[in-house]
Amino acid sequence: MGKPCVVGCAGLNVDVASHRAQLGMTAIKEGDWLSIDGEMGTIYLGQCNVVVDQPEAELAEIERWRTKSLEHS
């Protein structure tokens, strides 16, 4: 889906009214960059370099399933 997600982040406290949050000992304000490593579940304050790896073999297999499914429709 191209969207990382971190669940079970018990250390995050959000104050909607003040547009701020506290993650552990780190204060975050609206507009701050957060970088999320969706594979490791790590959150970084700031904008990190993004590396996109496409699992070509797996995507080809899914496309094969899709094509096969359409043929049987």
mmJSON file of the N, C-alpha and C atoms, coordinates in Angstrom:
{"data_MODEL":{"atom_site":{
"group_PDB":["ATOM","ATOM","ATOM","ATOM","ATOM","ATOM","ATOM","ATOM","ATOM","ATOM","ATOM","ATOM","ATOM","ATOM","ATOM","ATOM","ATOM","ATOM","ATOM","ATOM","ATOM","ATOM","ATOM","ATOM","ATOM","ATOM","ATOM","ATOM","ATOM","ATOM","ATOM","ATOM","ATOM","ATOM","ATOM","ATOM","ATOM","ATOM","ATOM","ATOM","ATOM","ATOM","ATOM","ATOM","ATOM","ATOM","ATOM","ATOM","ATOM","ATOM","ATOM","ATOM","ATOM","ATOM","ATOM","ATOM","ATOM","ATOM","ATOM","ATOM","ATOM","ATOM","ATOM","ATOM","ATOM","ATOM","ATOM","ATOM","ATOM","ATOM","ATOM","ATOM","ATOM","ATOM","ATOM","ATOM","ATOM","ATOM","ATOM","ATOM","ATOM","ATOM","ATOM","ATOM","ATOM","ATOM","ATOM","ATOM","ATOM","ATOM","ATOM","ATOM","ATOM","ATOM","ATOM","ATOM","ATOM","ATOM","ATOM","ATOM","ATOM","ATOM","ATOM","ATOM","ATOM","ATOM","ATOM","ATOM","ATOM","ATOM","ATOM","ATOM","ATOM","ATOM","ATOM","ATOM","ATOM","ATOM","ATOM","ATOM","ATOM","ATOM","ATOM","ATOM","ATOM","ATOM","ATOM","ATOM","ATOM","ATOM","ATOM","ATOM","ATOM","ATOM","ATOM","ATOM","ATOM","ATOM","ATOM","ATOM","ATOM","ATOM","ATOM","ATOM","ATOM","ATOM","ATOM","ATOM","ATOM","ATOM","ATOM","ATOM","ATOM","ATOM","ATOM","ATOM","ATOM","ATOM","ATOM","ATOM","ATOM","ATOM","ATOM","ATOM","ATOM","ATOM","ATOM","ATOM","ATOM","ATOM","ATOM","ATOM","ATOM","ATOM","ATOM","ATOM","ATOM","ATOM","ATOM","ATOM","ATOM","ATOM","ATOM","ATOM","ATOM","ATOM","ATOM","ATOM","ATOM","ATOM","ATOM","ATOM","ATOM","ATOM","ATOM","ATOM","ATOM","ATOM","ATOM","ATOM","ATOM","ATOM","ATOM","ATOM","ATOM","ATOM","ATOM","ATOM","ATOM","ATOM","ATOM","ATOM","ATOM","ATOM","ATOM","ATOM","ATOM","ATOM","ATOM"],
"id":[1,2,3,4,5,6,7,8,9,10,11,12,13,14,15,16,17,18,19,20,21,22,23,24,25,26,27,28,29,30,31,32,33,34,35,36,37,38,39,40,41,42,43,44,45,46,47,48,49,50,51,52,53,54,55,56,57,58,59,60,61,62,63,64,65,66,67,68,69,70,71,72,73,74,75,76,77,78,79,80,81,82,83,84,85,86,87,88,89,90,91,92,93,94,95,96,97,98,99,100,101,102,103,104,105,106,107,108,109,110,111,112,113,114,115,116,117,118,119,120,121,122,123,124,125,126,127,128,129,130,131,132,133,134,135,136,137,138,139,140,141,142,143,144,145,146,147,148,149,150,151,152,153,154,155,156,157,158,159,160,161,162,163,164,165,166,167,168,169,170,171,172,173,174,175,176,177,178,179,180,181,182,183,184,185,186,187,188,189,190,191,192,193,194,195,196,197,198,199,200,201,202,203,204,205,206,207,208,209,210,211,212,213,214,215,216,217,218,219],
"type_symbol":["N","C","C","N","C","C","N","C","C","N","C","C","N","C","C","N","C","C","N","C","C","N","C","C","N","C","C","N","C","C","N","C","C","N","C","C","N","C","C","N","C","C","N","C","C","N","C","C","N","C","C","N","C","C","N","C","C","N","C","C","N","C","C","N","C","C","N","C","C","N","C","C","N","C","C","N","C","C","N","C","C","N","C","C","N","C","C","N","C","C","N","C","C","N","C","C","N","C","C","N","C","C","N","C","C","N","C","C","N","C","C","N","C","C","N","C","C","N","C","C","N","C","C","N","C","C","N","C","C","N","C","C","N","C","C","N","C","C","N","C","C","N","C","C","N","C","C","N","C","C","N","C","C","N","C","C","N","C","C","N","C","C","N","C","C","N","C","C","N","C","C","N","C","C","N","C","C","N","C","C","N","C","C","N","C","C","N","C","C","N","C","C","N","C","C","N","C","C","N","C","C","N","C","C","N","C","C","N","C","C","N","C","C","N","C","C","N","C","C"],
"label_atom_id":["N","CA","C","N","CA","C","N","CA","C","N","CA","C","N","CA","C","N","CA","C","N","CA","C","N","CA","C","N","CA","C","N","CA","C","N","CA","C","N","CA","C","N","CA","C","N","CA","C","N","CA","C","N","CA","C","N","CA","C","N","CA","C","N","CA","C","N","CA","C","N","CA","C","N","CA","C","N","CA","C","N","CA","C","N","CA","C","N","CA","C","N","CA","C","N","CA","C","N","CA","C","N","CA","C","N","CA","C","N","CA","C","N","CA","C","N","CA","C","N","CA","C","N","CA","C","N","CA","C","N","CA","C","N","CA","C","N","CA","C","N","CA","C","N","CA","C","N","CA","C","N","CA","C","N","CA","C","N","CA","C","N","CA","C","N","CA","C","N","CA","C","N","CA","C","N","CA","C","N","CA","C","N","CA","C","N","CA","C","N","CA","C","N","CA","C","N","CA","C","N","CA","C","N","CA","C","N","CA","C","N","CA","C","N","CA","C","N","CA","C","N","CA","C","N","CA","C","N","CA","C","N","CA","C","N","CA","C","N","CA","C","N","CA","C","N","CA","C","N","CA","C","N","CA","C"],
"label_alt_id":[null,null,null,null,null,null,null,null,null,null,null,null,null,null,null,null,null,null,null,null,null,null,null,null,null,null,null,null,null,null,null,null,null,null,null,null,null,null,null,null,null,null,null,null,null,null,null,null,null,null,null,null,null,null,null,null,null,null,null,null,null,null,null,null,null,null,null,null,null,null,null,null,null,null,null,null,null,null,null,null,null,null,null,null,null,null,null,null,null,null,null,null,null,null,null,null,null,null,null,null,null,null,null,null,null,null,null,null,null,null,null,null,null,null,null,null,null,null,null,null,null,null,null,null,null,null,null,null,null,null,null,null,null,null,null,null,null,null,null,null,null,null,null,null,null,null,null,null,null,null,null,null,null,null,null,null,null,null,null,null,null,null,null,null,null,null,null,null,null,null,null,null,null,null,null,null,null,null,null,null,null,null,null,null,null,null,null,null,null,null,null,null,null,null,null,null,null,null,null,null,null,null,null,null,null,null,null,null,null,null,null,null,null,null,null,null,null,null,null],
"label_comp_id":["MET","MET","MET","GLY","GLY","GLY","LYS","LYS","LYS","PRO","PRO","PRO","CYS","CYS","CYS","VAL","VAL","VAL","VAL","VAL","VAL","GLY","GLY","GLY","CYS","CYS","CYS","ALA","ALA","ALA","GLY","GLY","GLY","LEU","LEU","LEU","ASN","ASN","ASN","VAL","VAL","VAL","ASP","ASP","ASP","VAL","VAL","VAL","ALA","ALA","ALA","SER","SER","SER","HIS","HIS","HIS","ARG","ARG","ARG","ALA","ALA","ALA","GLN","GLN","GLN","LEU","LEU","LEU","GLY","GLY","GLY","MET","MET","MET","THR","THR","THR","ALA","ALA","ALA","ILE","ILE","ILE","LYS","LYS","LYS","GLU","GLU","GLU","GLY","GLY","GLY","ASP","ASP","ASP","TRP","TRP","TRP","LEU","LEU","LEU","SER","SER","SER","ILE","ILE","ILE","ASP","ASP","ASP","GLY","GLY","GLY","GLU","GLU","GLU","MET","MET","MET","GLY","GLY","GLY","THR","THR","THR","ILE","ILE","ILE","TYR","TYR","TYR","LEU","LEU","LEU","GLY","GLY","GLY","GLN","GLN","GLN","CYS","CYS","CYS","ASN","ASN","ASN","VAL","VAL","VAL","VAL","VAL","VAL","VAL","VAL","VAL","ASP","ASP","ASP","GLN","GLN","GLN","PRO","PRO","PRO","GLU","GLU","GLU","ALA","ALA","ALA","GLU","GLU","GLU","LEU","LEU","LEU","ALA","ALA","ALA","GLU","GLU","GLU","ILE","ILE","ILE","GLU","GLU","GLU","ARG","ARG","ARG","TRP","TRP","TRP","ARG","ARG","ARG","THR","THR","THR","LYS","LYS","LYS","SER","SER","SER","LEU","LEU","LEU","GLU","GLU","GLU","HIS","HIS","HIS","SER","SER","SER"],
"label_asym_id":["A","A","A","A","A","A","A","A","A","A","A","A","A","A","A","A","A","A","A","A","A","A","A","A","A","A","A","A","A","A","A","A","A","A","A","A","A","A","A","A","A","A","A","A","A","A","A","A","A","A","A","A","A","A","A","A","A","A","A","A","A","A","A","A","A","A","A","A","A","A","A","A","A","A","A","A","A","A","A","A","A","A","A","A","A","A","A","A","A","A","A","A","A","A","A","A","A","A","A","A","A","A","A","A","A","A","A","A","A","A","A","A","A","A","A","A","A","A","A","A","A","A","A","A","A","A","A","A","A","A","A","A","A","A","A","A","A","A","A","A","A","A","A","A","A","A","A","A","A","A","A","A","A","A","A","A","A","A","A","A","A","A","A","A","A","A","A","A","A","A","A","A","A","A","A","A","A","A","A","A","A","A","A","A","A","A","A","A","A","A","A","A","A","A","A","A","A","A","A","A","A","A","A","A","A","A","A","A","A","A","A","A","A","A","A","A","A","A","A"],
"label_entity_id":["1","1","1","1","1","1","1","1","1","1","1","1","1","1","1","1","1","1","1","1","1","1","1","1","1","1","1","1","1","1","1","1","1","1","1","1","1","1","1","1","1","1","1","1","1","1","1","1","1","1","1","1","1","1","1","1","1","1","1","1","1","1","1","1","1","1","1","1","1","1","1","1","1","1","1","1","1","1","1","1","1","1","1","1","1","1","1","1","1","1","1","1","1","1","1","1","1","1","1","1","1","1","1","1","1","1","1","1","1","1","1","1","1","1","1","1","1","1","1","1","1","1","1","1","1","1","1","1","1","1","1","1","1","1","1","1","1","1","1","1","1","1","1","1","1","1","1","1","1","1","1","1","1","1","1","1","1","1","1","1","1","1","1","1","1","1","1","1","1","1","1","1","1","1","1","1","1","1","1","1","1","1","1","1","1","1","1","1","1","1","1","1","1","1","1","1","1","1","1","1","1","1","1","1","1","1","1","1","1","1","1","1","1","1","1","1","1","1","1"],
"label_seq_id":[1,1,1,2,2,2,3,3,3,4,4,4,5,5,5,6,6,6,7,7,7,8,8,8,9,9,9,10,10,10,11,11,11,12,12,12,13,13,13,14,14,14,15,15,15,16,16,16,17,17,17,18,18,18,19,19,19,20,20,20,21,21,21,22,22,22,23,23,23,24,24,24,25,25,25,26,26,26,27,27,27,28,28,28,29,29,29,30,30,30,31,31,31,32,32,32,33,33,33,34,34,34,35,35,35,36,36,36,37,37,37,38,38,38,39,39,39,40,40,40,41,41,41,42,42,42,43,43,43,44,44,44,45,45,45,46,46,46,47,47,47,48,48,48,49,49,49,50,50,50,51,51,51,52,52,52,53,53,53,54,54,54,55,55,55,56,56,56,57,57,57,58,58,58,59,59,59,60,60,60,61,61,61,62,62,62,63,63,63,64,64,64,65,65,65,66,66,66,67,67,67,68,68,68,69,69,69,70,70,70,71,71,71,72,72,72,73,73,73],
"pdbx_PDB_ins_code":[null,null,null,null,null,null,null,null,null,null,null,null,null,null,null,null,null,null,null,null,null,null,null,null,null,null,null,null,null,null,null,null,null,null,null,null,null,null,null,null,null,null,null,null,null,null,null,null,null,null,null,null,null,null,null,null,null,null,null,null,null,null,null,null,null,null,null,null,null,null,null,null,null,null,null,null,null,null,null,null,null,null,null,null,null,null,null,null,null,null,null,null,null,null,null,null,null,null,null,null,null,null,null,null,null,null,null,null,null,null,null,null,null,null,null,null,null,null,null,null,null,null,null,null,null,null,null,null,null,null,null,null,null,null,null,null,null,null,null,null,null,null,null,null,null,null,null,null,null,null,null,null,null,null,null,null,null,null,null,null,null,null,null,null,null,null,null,null,null,null,null,null,null,null,null,null,null,null,null,null,null,null,null,null,null,null,null,null,null,null,null,null,null,null,null,null,null,null,null,null,null,null,null,null,null,null,null,null,null,null,null,null,null,null,null,null,null,null,null],
"Cartn_x":[0.816,0.0,0.856,2.114,2.991,2.87,2.151,1.963,2.441,3.502,3.942,2.971,2.948,2.049,2.74,2.639,3.146,1.951,1.737,0.613,1.144,0.305,0.701,1.739,1.606,2.585,2.145,2.352,1.874,2.56,3.749,4.487,4.06,3.044,2.595,1.396,1.522,0.417,0.144,-1.079,-1.46,-2.362,-2.025,-2.853,-3.435,-4.637,-5.263,-5.448,-5.862,-6.151,-4.921,-3.751,-2.539,-1.73,-2.223,-1.523,-0.109,0.015,1.311,1.147,2.283,2.296,3.6,3.609,4.796,5.02,6.191,6.56,7.766,7.505,8.576,9.004,10.279,10.803,10.862,10.35,10.453,9.131,9.196,8.026,7.92,6.699,6.441,5.342,5.539,4.497,3.973,2.771,2.17,3.124,3.323,4.22,5.601,5.963,7.249,7.237,8.395,8.538,8.773,8.076,8.346,8.635,9.64,9.945,9.67,8.977,8.573,9.186,9.909,10.418,9.336,8.53,7.394,7.79,9.001,9.454,9.885,10.58,11.1,10.185,9.262,8.381,9.06,10.131,10.887,10.418,10.318,9.898,11.073,11.352,12.445,11.88,12.385,12.019,12.886,12.256,12.985,12.681,13.211,12.967,14.176,13.997,15.083,15.047,16.158,16.199,15.297,14.615,13.69,14.311,14.287,14.754,13.554,13.26,12.109,12.608,12.301,12.614,11.319,11.288,10.103,10.382,9.578,9.754,9.254,10.09,9.676,9.096,9.726,9.237,7.848,7.646,6.357,5.272,5.605,4.637,4.268,5.232,4.958,4.019,4.217,3.351,1.926,1.765,0.432,-0.234,0.517,-0.028,-0.463,0.307,-0.057,-1.391,-1.565,-2.825,-3.986,-3.74,-4.794,-5.208,-4.224,-4.502,-5.257,-4.82,-5.468,-6.926,-7.138,-8.483,-9.373,-8.847,-9.634,-9.99,-9.109,-9.371,-10.538,-10.743,-11.803,-13.106,-13.124,-14.348,-15.291],
"Cartn_y":[-1.202,0.0,1.261,1.12,2.277,3.21,2.807,3.646,2.89,3.379,2.691,2.947,2.035,2.149,1.584,2.29,1.803,1.683,0.502,0.279,-0.029,0.165,-0.148,0.815,2.082,3.096,3.682,2.92,3.308,4.574,4.888,6.059,7.366,7.335,8.544,9.149,10.415,11.163,12.366,12.469,13.536,14.533,15.829,16.912,17.643,17.254,17.789,19.299,19.783,21.213,22.087,21.622,22.44,22.074,21.115,20.679,20.193,19.467,18.932,17.479,16.809,15.43,15.198,14.179,13.773,12.301,11.987,10.611,10.284,9.55,9.311,10.634,10.97,12.246,13.329,13.04,13.967,14.685,16.028,16.842,17.006,16.88,17.019,18.058,18.982,19.974,19.814,20.302,20.213,20.806,20.091,20.548,19.915,19.304,18.61,17.387,17.102,15.896,14.699,13.603,12.313,11.336,10.514,9.464,8.133,7.257,5.975,4.849,3.985,2.773,1.718,1.503,0.597,-0.851,-1.212,-2.587,-2.84,-1.892,-2.059,-1.453,-0.564,0.076,1.197,1.739,2.807,4.163,5.129,6.48,7.417,8.282,9.248,10.65,11.56,12.967,13.545,14.145,14.708,13.942,14.465,13.876,13.038,11.732,10.814,10.526,10.031,9.578,8.368,8.3,7.205,6.25,4.98,3.943,3.068,2.945,2.16,0.889,-0.229,-1.527,-2.144,-2.503,-3.154,-4.649,-5.456,-6.91,-7.411,-7.29,-7.555,-8.955,-9.966,-11.342,-11.511,-10.966,-11.084,-10.311,-9.106,-8.318,-9.014,-9.643,-10.396,-11.566,-12.24,-13.366,-12.89,-11.79,-11.241,-10.838,-10.255,-9.891,-11.139,-12.219,-13.479,-13.992,-13.903,-14.314,-13.474,-12.154,-11.237,-11.567,-11.76,-12.069,-13.398,-14.383,-15.69,-15.566,-14.774,-14.563,-13.892,-12.915,-12.219,-13.156,-14.087,-15.032,-15.946,-16.214,-17.125,-16.397,-15.092,-14.312,-14.325],
"Cartn_z":[0.0,0.0,0.0,0.339,0.305,1.491,2.502,3.691,4.917,5.581,6.793,7.937,8.869,10.009,11.244,12.339,13.616,14.545,15.101,16.016,17.41,18.396,19.764,20.302,19.975,20.391,21.731,22.787,24.122,24.642,24.159,24.648,24.016,23.146,22.455,23.166,23.532,24.129,23.245,22.737,21.814,22.535,22.411,22.933,21.725,21.343,20.137,20.245,21.391,21.567,21.333,21.754,21.608,20.372,19.59,18.369,18.672,19.761,20.183,20.603,20.656,21.135,21.876,22.681,23.424,23.111,22.579,22.29,23.152,24.226,25.193,25.79,25.664,26.181,25.109,23.898,22.777,22.533,22.51,22.209,20.694,20.192,18.765,18.609,17.676,17.424,16.006,15.77,14.448,13.42,12.338,11.28,11.332,12.476,12.571,11.654,11.078,10.267,11.168,10.877,11.497,10.372,10.551,9.591,10.267,9.568,10.135,9.309,9.99,9.359,9.555,8.526,8.621,8.833,8.445,8.632,10.073,10.66,12.025,13.086,12.672,13.639,14.404,13.828,14.472,13.958,14.866,14.511,14.765,13.793,13.903,13.781,14.603,14.468,13.366,12.375,11.243,9.97,8.873,7.562,7.166,7.113,6.753,5.258,4.745,3.36,3.209,2.092,1.832,0.82,1.161,0.254,-0.065,-1.333,-1.758,-2.436,-1.838,-2.42,-2.898,-4.16,-4.709,-4.805,-4.163,-4.248,-5.604,-6.631,-8.012,-8.203,-7.651,-7.835,-7.221,-6.038,-5.368,-6.123,-6.607,-7.367,-8.671,-9.32,-10.547,-10.26,-9.145,-8.772,-8.52,-7.834,-7.573,-8.884,-9.802,-11.113,-11.875,-11.741,-12.391,-11.823,-10.495,-9.862,-10.395,-10.478,-10.93,-12.355,-13.224,-14.62,-14.742,-13.982,-14.007,-13.524,-12.495,-11.952,-12.983,-13.722,-14.735,-15.888,-16.209,-17.283,-16.948,-15.65,-15.211,-14.907,-15.093,-14.818,-15.988],
"occupancy":[1.0,1.0,1.0,1.0,1.0,1.0,1.0,1.0,1.0,1.0,1.0,1.0,1.0,1.0,1.0,1.0,1.0,1.0,1.0,1.0,1.0,1.0,1.0,1.0,1.0,1.0,1.0,1.0,1.0,1.0,1.0,1.0,1.0,1.0,1.0,1.0,1.0,1.0,1.0,1.0,1.0,1.0,1.0,1.0,1.0,1.0,1.0,1.0,1.0,1.0,1.0,1.0,1.0,1.0,1.0,1.0,1.0,1.0,1.0,1.0,1.0,1.0,1.0,1.0,1.0,1.0,1.0,1.0,1.0,1.0,1.0,1.0,1.0,1.0,1.0,1.0,1.0,1.0,1.0,1.0,1.0,1.0,1.0,1.0,1.0,1.0,1.0,1.0,1.0,1.0,1.0,1.0,1.0,1.0,1.0,1.0,1.0,1.0,1.0,1.0,1.0,1.0,1.0,1.0,1.0,1.0,1.0,1.0,1.0,1.0,1.0,1.0,1.0,1.0,1.0,1.0,1.0,1.0,1.0,1.0,1.0,1.0,1.0,1.0,1.0,1.0,1.0,1.0,1.0,1.0,1.0,1.0,1.0,1.0,1.0,1.0,1.0,1.0,1.0,1.0,1.0,1.0,1.0,1.0,1.0,1.0,1.0,1.0,1.0,1.0,1.0,1.0,1.0,1.0,1.0,1.0,1.0,1.0,1.0,1.0,1.0,1.0,1.0,1.0,1.0,1.0,1.0,1.0,1.0,1.0,1.0,1.0,1.0,1.0,1.0,1.0,1.0,1.0,1.0,1.0,1.0,1.0,1.0,1.0,1.0,1.0,1.0,1.0,1.0,1.0,1.0,1.0,1.0,1.0,1.0,1.0,1.0,1.0,1.0,1.0,1.0,1.0,1.0,1.0,1.0,1.0,1.0,1.0,1.0,1.0,1.0,1.0,1.0,1.0,1.0,1.0,1.0,1.0,1.0],
"B_iso_or_equiv":[0.0,0.0,0.0,0.0,0.0,0.0,0.0,0.0,0.0,0.0,0.0,0.0,0.0,0.0,0.0,0.0,0.0,0.0,0.0,0.0,0.0,0.0,0.0,0.0,0.0,0.0,0.0,0.0,0.0,0.0,0.0,0.0,0.0,0.0,0.0,0.0,0.0,0.0,0.0,0.0,0.0,0.0,0.0,0.0,0.0,0.0,0.0,0.0,0.0,0.0,0.0,0.0,0.0,0.0,0.0,0.0,0.0,0.0,0.0,0.0,0.0,0.0,0.0,0.0,0.0,0.0,0.0,0.0,0.0,0.0,0.0,0.0,0.0,0.0,0.0,0.0,0.0,0.0,0.0,0.0,0.0,0.0,0.0,0.0,0.0,0.0,0.0,0.0,0.0,0.0,0.0,0.0,0.0,0.0,0.0,0.0,0.0,0.0,0.0,0.0,0.0,0.0,0.0,0.0,0.0,0.0,0.0,0.0,0.0,0.0,0.0,0.0,0.0,0.0,0.0,0.0,0.0,0.0,0.0,0.0,0.0,0.0,0.0,0.0,0.0,0.0,0.0,0.0,0.0,0.0,0.0,0.0,0.0,0.0,0.0,0.0,0.0,0.0,0.0,0.0,0.0,0.0,0.0,0.0,0.0,0.0,0.0,0.0,0.0,0.0,0.0,0.0,0.0,0.0,0.0,0.0,0.0,0.0,0.0,0.0,0.0,0.0,0.0,0.0,0.0,0.0,0.0,0.0,0.0,0.0,0.0,0.0,0.0,0.0,0.0,0.0,0.0,0.0,0.0,0.0,0.0,0.0,0.0,0.0,0.0,0.0,0.0,0.0,0.0,0.0,0.0,0.0,0.0,0.0,0.0,0.0,0.0,0.0,0.0,0.0,0.0,0.0,0.0,0.0,0.0,0.0,0.0,0.0,0.0,0.0,0.0,0.0,0.0,0.0,0.0,0.0,0.0,0.0,0.0],
"pdbx_formal_charge":[null,null,null,null,null,null,null,null,null,null,null,null,null,null,null,null,null,null,null,null,null,null,null,null,null,null,null,null,null,null,null,null,null,null,null,null,null,null,null,null,null,null,null,null,null,null,null,null,null,null,null,null,null,null,null,null,null,null,null,null,null,null,null,null,null,null,null,null,null,null,null,null,null,null,null,null,null,null,null,null,null,null,null,null,null,null,null,null,null,null,null,null,null,null,null,null,null,null,null,null,null,null,null,null,null,null,null,null,null,null,null,null,null,null,null,null,null,null,null,null,null,null,null,null,null,null,null,null,null,null,null,null,null,null,null,null,null,null,null,null,null,null,null,null,null,null,null,null,null,null,null,null,null,null,null,null,null,null,null,null,null,null,null,null,null,null,null,null,null,null,null,null,null,null,null,null,null,null,null,null,null,null,null,null,null,null,null,null,null,null,null,null,null,null,null,null,null,null,null,null,null,null,null,null,null,null,null,null,null,null,null,null,null,null,null,null,null,null,null],
"auth_seq_id":[1,1,1,2,2,2,3,3,3,4,4,4,5,5,5,6,6,6,7,7,7,8,8,8,9,9,9,10,10,10,11,11,11,12,12,12,13,13,13,14,14,14,15,15,15,16,16,16,17,17,17,18,18,18,19,19,19,20,20,20,21,21,21,22,22,22,23,23,23,24,24,24,25,25,25,26,26,26,27,27,27,28,28,28,29,29,29,30,30,30,31,31,31,32,32,32,33,33,33,34,34,34,35,35,35,36,36,36,37,37,37,38,38,38,39,39,39,40,40,40,41,41,41,42,42,42,43,43,43,44,44,44,45,45,45,46,46,46,47,47,47,48,48,48,49,49,49,50,50,50,51,51,51,52,52,52,53,53,53,54,54,54,55,55,55,56,56,56,57,57,57,58,58,58,59,59,59,60,60,60,61,61,61,62,62,62,63,63,63,64,64,64,65,65,65,66,66,66,67,67,67,68,68,68,69,69,69,70,70,70,71,71,71,72,72,72,73,73,73],
"auth_comp_id":["MET","MET","MET","GLY","GLY","GLY","LYS","LYS","LYS","PRO","PRO","PRO","CYS","CYS","CYS","VAL","VAL","VAL","VAL","VAL","VAL","GLY","GLY","GLY","CYS","CYS","CYS","ALA","ALA","ALA","GLY","GLY","GLY","LEU","LEU","LEU","ASN","ASN","ASN","VAL","VAL","VAL","ASP","ASP","ASP","VAL","VAL","VAL","ALA","ALA","ALA","SER","SER","SER","HIS","HIS","HIS","ARG","ARG","ARG","ALA","ALA","ALA","GLN","GLN","GLN","LEU","LEU","LEU","GLY","GLY","GLY","MET","MET","MET","THR","THR","THR","ALA","ALA","ALA","ILE","ILE","ILE","LYS","LYS","LYS","GLU","GLU","GLU","GLY","GLY","GLY","ASP","ASP","ASP","TRP","TRP","TRP","LEU","LEU","LEU","SER","SER","SER","ILE","ILE","ILE","ASP","ASP","ASP","GLY","GLY","GLY","GLU","GLU","GLU","MET","MET","MET","GLY","GLY","GLY","THR","THR","THR","ILE","ILE","ILE","TYR","TYR","TYR","LEU","LEU","LEU","GLY","GLY","GLY","GLN","GLN","GLN","CYS","CYS","CYS","ASN","ASN","ASN","VAL","VAL","VAL","VAL","VAL","VAL","VAL","VAL","VAL","ASP","ASP","ASP","GLN","GLN","GLN","PRO","PRO","PRO","GLU","GLU","GLU","ALA","ALA","ALA","GLU","GLU","GLU","LEU","LEU","LEU","ALA","ALA","ALA","GLU","GLU","GLU","ILE","ILE","ILE","GLU","GLU","GLU","ARG","ARG","ARG","TRP","TRP","TRP","ARG","ARG","ARG","THR","THR","THR","LYS","LYS","LYS","SER","SER","SER","LEU","LEU","LEU","GLU","GLU","GLU","HIS","HIS","HIS","SER","SER","SER"],
"auth_asym_id":["A","A","A","A","A","A","A","A","A","A","A","A","A","A","A","A","A","A","A","A","A","A","A","A","A","A","A","A","A","A","A","A","A","A","A","A","A","A","A","A","A","A","A","A","A","A","A","A","A","A","A","A","A","A","A","A","A","A","A","A","A","A","A","A","A","A","A","A","A","A","A","A","A","A","A","A","A","A","A","A","A","A","A","A","A","A","A","A","A","A","A","A","A","A","A","A","A","A","A","A","A","A","A","A","A","A","A","A","A","A","A","A","A","A","A","A","A","A","A","A","A","A","A","A","A","A","A","A","A","A","A","A","A","A","A","A","A","A","A","A","A","A","A","A","A","A","A","A","A","A","A","A","A","A","A","A","A","A","A","A","A","A","A","A","A","A","A","A","A","A","A","A","A","A","A","A","A","A","A","A","A","A","A","A","A","A","A","A","A","A","A","A","A","A","A","A","A","A","A","A","A","A","A","A","A","A","A","A","A","A","A","A","A","A","A","A","A","A","A"],
"auth_atom_id":["N","CA","C","N","CA","C","N","CA","C","N","CA","C","N","CA","C","N","CA","C","N","CA","C","N","CA","C","N","CA","C","N","CA","C","N","CA","C","N","CA","C","N","CA","C","N","CA","C","N","CA","C","N","CA","C","N","CA","C","N","CA","C","N","CA","C","N","CA","C","N","CA","C","N","CA","C","N","CA","C","N","CA","C","N","CA","C","N","CA","C","N","CA","C","N","CA","C","N","CA","C","N","CA","C","N","CA","C","N","CA","C","N","CA","C","N","CA","C","N","CA","C","N","CA","C","N","CA","C","N","CA","C","N","CA","C","N","CA","C","N","CA","C","N","CA","C","N","CA","C","N","CA","C","N","CA","C","N","CA","C","N","CA","C","N","CA","C","N","CA","C","N","CA","C","N","CA","C","N","CA","C","N","CA","C","N","CA","C","N","CA","C","N","CA","C","N","CA","C","N","CA","C","N","CA","C","N","CA","C","N","CA","C","N","CA","C","N","CA","C","N","CA","C","N","CA","C","N","CA","C","N","CA","C","N","CA","C","N","CA","C","N","CA","C","N","CA","C","N","CA","C","N","CA","C"],
"pdbx_PDB_model_num":[1,1,1,1,1,1,1,1,1,1,1,1,1,1,1,1,1,1,1,1,1,1,1,1,1,1,1,1,1,1,1,1,1,1,1,1,1,1,1,1,1,1,1,1,1,1,1,1,1,1,1,1,1,1,1,1,1,1,1,1,1,1,1,1,1,1,1,1,1,1,1,1,1,1,1,1,1,1,1,1,1,1,1,1,1,1,1,1,1,1,1,1,1,1,1,1,1,1,1,1,1,1,1,1,1,1,1,1,1,1,1,1,1,1,1,1,1,1,1,1,1,1,1,1,1,1,1,1,1,1,1,1,1,1,1,1,1,1,1,1,1,1,1,1,1,1,1,1,1,1,1,1,1,1,1,1,1,1,1,1,1,1,1,1,1,1,1,1,1,1,1,1,1,1,1,1,1,1,1,1,1,1,1,1,1,1,1,1,1,1,1,1,1,1,1,1,1,1,1,1,1,1,1,1,1,1,1,1,1,1,1,1,1,1,1,1,1,1,1]
}}}
